[in-house]
Amino acid sequence: MNKADMLIYIHPDLDAKKITELEITVASRSGVDCAAFDTHSHHHALMVQYDPDRIEGMEILDMVRNTDPVASIVGL
């Protein structure tokens, strides 16, 4: 199994309920190992660890953009 990391910035005004729902939605997707927001320093940064053999990064970004159309990938 391969592993890749992706950092996705969402709009900082997204409310706490949507942030929690987004975290759960992404984390439950097949091929995603974990998805979590850094609530201490960057509450609008979603770190995703996934298997690129099972899911593409753009699929994950598209999932996030269903909640936040301006979400963007930040290079690591």
Secondary structure, 3 states (H helix, E strand, C coil): CCCEEEEEECCCCCCHHHHHHHHHHHHCCCCEEEEEEECCCEEEEEEEEECCCCCCHHHHHHHHHHHCCCCEEECC
